[in-house]
Amino acid sequence: MNRLNFRPEDWHRAETLHEKIDLLQNELLMQLEQGKYGAAEISTERMNLLIKQLCKMRHTKREHDRLAKVAETMNLRGIKSKVVARYV
């Protein structure tokens, strides 16, 4: 996992999601080898949801970085501003 893709406050959650995805990958391989295709489909859907959560966290980091860059540019132009974090 590349920590640069996530905000520091999201690192732990991202690592947890990565671990869950790794477990699901192993589970998926076993299910396919055993011919349990219905269970494999469910595992794939669960893995897809976890990946979407990671993508959303990465998007949040990118937006935060973009906002910080805008604030820095404004400060360089003499407009006082700062980024205030709001966590929902």
N, C-alpha and C positions, 0 to 999 in steps of 0.2 A: 504494500500500500504506500502510495506517495502522499506523505503528510501535507505537501504543498497544495494539494487539491482541496483541503478542508480547513476550516477555521480551527484555531487551537481548541476552542471549547467543544468542537465536534469530533476531535481525534478519537476519543474513547469510544464513542458511538460508532464511528466508521470502522474501527478495528473490530468491534463486536459484530457488525454486519458482515465484514469480510470473513470472520471465523464461521459465522452461520452459513455463509455461501459455500465455504470450503466443505463443511459437514454435509450440506445438501448435495454437493457435487459427488461426494463419495457415496452417499445414499442413492443418488440417481444411478450411478454406475452399477451398484449392486442390484437395484430393481430391474434395470435393463437386462443384466446377465441372467436374472431369475425369471424373466418374462413377465414381470408385473408392470405392464404398460400403463394401467390406470393410475397406480401409485406413482409411477415415473412422471406422468403428466401433472399430477398434483405437486410433486416436488419441483418440477420445472416452473409451475405457476408461482410457488412460494419463492423460488430463487429470483424470478423476474420481479416480484414485489420488492425484495431486498435490494436488487440492483437499481430499481427506480428510486428508492430512498437514498441510495448513495449518489445518484445523479442529481437529485434535488439538493442534497447537501453541497455537492460540488458547485451547482448553479448559485446557491446562496453565497458561497465563498467568492465566486467570480463577481457577483453583483456588489458585494461588500468591498472588494478590491477596487472595482470601478468607481464606486462612490468615494472611497478614500482618495483616489487619484483626482477626482473632480474637486474635492475639498482642498487638496494640496495646490492644485492649479489656481483656485480662487484665492488662496492665501498668498500665493506668489504675485497675484495681480492686485493685492491690497484689500481684498474682501475677506474680513475675518470670518472663518468658519471652522467647524470641526465635525467629525463623525461621531454621532451618539448611537451606541448600540441599543437596540430594542429587541428583546427576546420574547417571542410569543410561545 
